[in-house]
C-alpha cells in the first residue's frame, strides 16, 4: 500500500503527500461570532501533540516493504502499478467529501475517524491473500487518509494563524513525520525478514497511538466552525470549495506543483524498492539506506523556510524542481550502488518542496473552505498520479525498473520548466 500529506510525505505509499493550506485573516463580519486566539500555553501543548501525531503517522512500519509484500503475494509489476492507480482513484470518492466534512463538523472529529480506519486498514492488508483482498483493503486506506488529509494541517493553522510560524511548524512537523519514516525504514525490513506480514500488522500500533495523541488535542474554534451536520450544508461546502479552488490562479498553480511533486513521490516510492534490489542491495540493507533517505527529507523540511527566505521563493522553486528531475534522471542512467547520495538529494528536495508549495498556496485561501480546497488539490493530484501509474505499470514489465526511473526524471524536467514559467507572482486579493 502506498503518504501524503501527506501534505504528505511520502514517503508512505498509502498516504498521499498532501500539502497544508493556511488561510488569510478572515474578513470582519458582524454576523459571525468572535473567535479568540489560542493562548500561548495551549499552542505549546497542541504543538507537542501535533509533532507527536506526525511522528507516529510517519512511523508507518510497512512503508519500506510494501512492494515486496505485494510481490510475495504473487503480483506482477503491472498488477502492482495498476492496483496503485486504482487505489489513487479511490480518493476521488472520498477526498472532497471528507475535506468538506472537516469544515462542517470539525477537523479533530474527522481526523480521529480517519486514524481509527487506518488501524483497521493495517490489519486488513496484513491479512490479505491475493489481489482481490488487497483491492478491498485499499478502500479502507483511501477512506482513512482522505479523512486525515483535509483535516490535520487545517487543524494546526487554526491554532497558529501566522504564515511564517506556520511555515516553520509545517516544516518541523514534516521532519518529525520523516523521522518516523526513518525509524520505520529500520524496523520494517527487520520484521519483513521474519515474516512478510509483520510490518503491516505492526503498523496498526503507531496509528492507534496517533489517535490517542490527537484525542488530547484542543481544537480551536474557527468561524467556519464545527456545527450540526446536514446533507445540504455538506453539499454547499463542497460546491463552494470547488468554485473557490478553480477561480484562484494561485491555488491552480500550486495544484499543478503539488500534482508534479505528488506524482513523482508516489511513483518513485513504488519503484525504489525493486530498483535498489536490481542495483545490488539486499532487503536487509534497506534498514541502513531508507533511514538515511528519510533523514535527508526531514532536514529538507526543517530548513525549507530558511532556504526560501535566504534565496527567495522563485529561486527555491526553480532549484528544487529542476534538481529533483535531474537526480532521478541520473539514477536511471547510473544504475549502480553509487546512487545512494542521489537518493539523499532526492529526499532532501522532497522535504524542501512540500512546505514551500504549501506556504505559497496558503496566502490565498480562506479559512472557511480550507480543508475542502486541500481535498480538491489532492483529488486533482490523485488523478494525475493514477493516470501515470497506469502507464508506468504497463511500461515497467516491458522496459524495466531502471529505464523507467530515468524516464520519470526526464518527465519531471519536461513538465517542470513550463510549470515554473507559469507561476503567478503578482499580488492578488484574498478569496
N, C-alpha and C positions, 0 to 999 in steps of 0.2 A: 504494500500500500504506500501511497505517497503522501508541509508545511508549503502554507503560509502560511499564514501573516501571514501565517504568516506569519504583513503585514509582516504571511510570513513568512522567517527564514528560512531556506528550506529548508537546502535544508530538507526537512521531513517530506517524504513523498506524499504522505496522506494529508499534509497540511498545506493549503495554498499559501503562497507568500503574499499575504495581504499587507497593505500599507495604510497606516493610520491617517485619518483626515481630521484636522482640527478646525474649529470654527473661528470666525472673526467675532468680535464683540457683538452681541445681539443688539438690534436696534431698539430704542425705547418704545414701549408700548404700555400705555396706562392700563390696558385691559388685562395684562398679564401680571402675575404675582412677582414680587421682588425675590431674587434668588441670592441669598447671602453667600459670599465666598467661603470656602472651607477654611478652617483655622489652620495655623501652621502645624500644630500637633497632629491634626487629622491628616494633613498632607504627608507628613513624615510616616505616619502609620500606614496610610494607603500605599505609599511608595514602596515600603518594605514588603507589604503583601503582594504588590504588583510585580516587583522584581522576583519574589519567590514563585509566584504564578508562572512567570515567563521561564524561569529556570526549570520548573517541574514539567511544563508542557514541552519545553525543549528536550527534556530528558526522555525522549521517545526512544526506548531501548532498541526497538526493531529497525530504526532508521537506516543503519548501515548494512542490513542484511535482507531488505525487502525483496529485491530482485532475485537474490539467491534463494530465498524462501519459495518464490514462485517457480523457479527452475526446479527445485526439489519436488514440487508437485507435478512436474512434467510439462510445464508450459513452454512453448517456443518463444523466441523474442517477438515474433509477430503477434502472438497471443498476449504477451505482456504489455506491449505498447498499445494494442487495441483495447485491452482491459483498462489501461490507464486513461486512454482517451474517452472511453465510455464513462469512467469514474468522474473525469473532469466535467463531462456534460451533465452528470447528475447534479452538479452545483447549480445549474440553471433552474432546476426545480425548487431549490431551497434558498439560494443566495439572497435574492432581493426580498422575498417574503420574510426571511429571518432578520435581515437588517431593519426592515420596516417594523417588525415585531419588537426589536430592541428599542426603537424610537417611541413605540406606543406603550409598552408595558414596563420598560426599564432595561438598561444594559445588563445589570447584575443578574436579574432573573433569567434572561436569555442566555447569558454566559454560563451560569450554573447548569442550565438544562443541556447545553452543548457538551460540557465536561462529563456529565452523567452518561450521555450517549456514547462518548468516546471510550469510557470504561467498558461498556458493553461491546463496542466495536472491536476492541483489542482481543477480548475472549472469542468473539465470533470468527475473526480472521485466523487466530491461532488454532482454532478447531477445524478450519476449512480442509476439505479433502480434494477438491477439484476446482475447475474453472467456474462452474456454476455457484459453488459455495462462496468463492472469492467475490464474484459478481454481486451476490446478495449482501455480503458483509460490507461491501463498498458503499452501499446506500447509507449504512449507519455512519461511516466515516464522513460522507458528504454532508449528511444532516448535522452531525456534531460540529464539524469545523465551520459550516455555514453559520450556525448559531453563535460560534465563538468569534468569527472573523469580523462581523459587523459591530461587535459589542466592546471588545477589550480595549482598543485604543480610544474609542469614543468615551469609554468609562474614565480613563486616566486623564483625558483632556478636560473633562468636566471638573476634575479636581484641580488642575493646574491653571487653565485659562491664560496661558502665556506662551507665545510661539517659540521664543528662544529656549525657555525652560522645557517646553515640550520636545523640541529637537534633541536636547541633551538627554532627557529622560527616555525618549523612544530609542535613542542610540544605546543607552546603557541597558535598557530592557532587552534589546536585541542581543547585546553582549551576554546577558545572563542566559537568554534562550540558547545562544550558540554554545555557551559554557556547558549547558545541559546536554546539547548535542555532542560535544566533545566527550563528555563522560559516557554518553550512550555509545559513542564510537568505540570505546574500550570494552564496556560491559556487553554490548550486543554480540560482537563476534565471538567473545569467550563463551557466552551462553549458547550461541548457534553451534559451536564446536561440540557441545554436549548433547544438545537436542535442537533441531532446527525450528521447533515450535516455541521454545522457551522465550526468545526475545519478545514475541507478541504477547504471550501471557504475562510476562513481567512488565510490559508497557502499561498495563492497567493500573499498576501501583502509583506511578507519578501522576497520572490523570486524576486518580482519586484524591491524592494529596493536594493537587492544584484546586480541586473542588473545595476542599476544606479551607485552603488559604483564602479563596475569593468569597467564601461564605462569611468570613470575618471582615471583609472589605466594606467600608461605609460609603455607600453610593451618595453622591452629591446631587441634590435635586436640580434639574435644569428646566428651562422654560418649556421645552417640548414635553419634559417630564414623563414619569411613569403614570399612567392613568388607567381608567377602566377600559378593558379591551372590547372592541366591537369590530365586526367584519367590515362595516362601512369605513370606519376610521382607518383600519389597516389598509384597505384598498386605496383610499385617498392618500395615505402616506406613501405608498408605492408609486402612485401616479405622479405626485408632486416631486418625489425624489428623482425619478427618472427624467422628468421635464427639466429639473434644475441641473442635473448632470449633463444632459445633452446641450443645454443652452450656454454652458460655461466653457469658454475656449481653454481656460487653464485646466479645468477638470478633464476635458477631452484630451489635451496633450499629455497630462500626467497619466491618463488611462492608457495611452499608447506606450508611454515609457514603462509603465507597470506591466503591460502585456509583453513587452520585449524582455524585461528582466525576469518576469514570472515564467515565460515560455522557456527561456534559457535554463533557469534554475530547475524547473520541473523535468525537462527532457534530459538535462545533464545528470540529474540525480538518478534517472533510470539507466544512464549509461556508465557512470564512473565505476560501479562495482564490477561489471564484466570487463570494462576497459582495463582496470588495474590487474585483473586476473590474466588478461591476454598479454599485458606487457611484462608479466613475470612475477607478480606479487601473489602471495598466498592469502587466504581469508584471515588467518591468524595475524598476519602483518597489517591488516586493516586497523587493528587495535592501536597501532602506532601512527598510521597515516591519517586516518579520519580525525582524531583529536587535533592534530596539527592544523588541518584544513579548517576545522570549526573554530579553533582559537584565532586563526588569522581572520576569519569572518567576524568574530567578536571584537577584535581590535579595530577592524574597519568600521564597525558600527559605533564603537566608543569614540573614535576620532572623526566621525563624519561631520559633526558640527564644526569642529576645529579646522578641518580641511576646507570646508566650504567657506568659512569666514576668512581663512588665510588667502586662498587663491581666487575666491569669487565663485558664485554659483555656476556661471556659464562655463568656465574652465573646468570646474569639477565635473560637470555633466559630460563634456567632451572627452576629458581624460579617462574617466571611469568606463564609459560605454565603449570607446574605441579600444582601450586596453583589455576590457573583458572579451571582446571579439577576438583580438589578437592572441590572447593567452589560450583560448580554446582552439583556435586555428593551428597554433604551433604544437599543441598537444596531439592533434590529429596528424601532423607532419612528422613529429619527432618519434612518438610511439615507443618509448623506452622507459626504464626506471628513472631516468633523469627528469621525468615530468613532475616529480613531487614539488619542486619550487613553483612550477606553474600552477599547480593545484592550490598552493598557498596564495598566490597572486589572485587567482580566481575567487577564492573565498574572501579575501580582503576586499576586493572590489564589490562583491555582492553585499558585504556588510556596509560599505560606504553608501551604496546607491539607495538602499531601502529608506533610511531616514531622510536622505536628500530629496528623493521624489516625494516622500510624504510631506515634508515641510513646504515644498513648492506648492503642492496642492492645497495644503491646509489654510493658506492665506485667503482662499476664495470660497470657502464652504460655510454655510450657515449651520448652527448647532442643531436646529430642529430637524434637519434631514441628513445629518452627518452619517449615521450608521447605514441609512438607506443608500446614500451615494457611494459609500465604501463598497457596499454589496453590488451596486451597479458596476463599479470599476472591476471588482473581482470577477463578476459574471462575464464581462466583455473580455477580460484577460483569459478567462477559462475557455471561452470559445476559440480564441486564437491558439492557446496551448493544446487543446484537444484536437484541433484540425491538424496541427503539426505532428502530434503523436500518432495519428492515423497514418500520415505519410511516412514518418520515420520508422514506424513499425513495419511497414511494407518494405522500406529500404534496408533495414538492418540485416534481415536474413539474406539479402542479396549482395550488399556491398561491404557488410561487416561493421562492427562497432567502431573500430579505429577510423575508417574512412568517414563514417557518419559524424564522428567528433569534429573532424576538420571541416565538414560541410556546415555544421552548426556555427562554427566560428566565422566562416565566410558569410553566412546569412546574417549574423549579428552585425558585422561591419556594413553589409549592403543595406540593411534596414536602419541601422543607427545613424548613418550620415544624413539622410533626408529628415529623419525624425528630429535630430538636433538642429537642423537648419530651420525647421518649422516651429521651434519653441517660442511661444508668445512671451514677451518680456514687459510690454507696456503695462502701466498701472490700470487696473480695472476696478469698477465698483464691485462691492461685495454683493453677491446674490442673496 
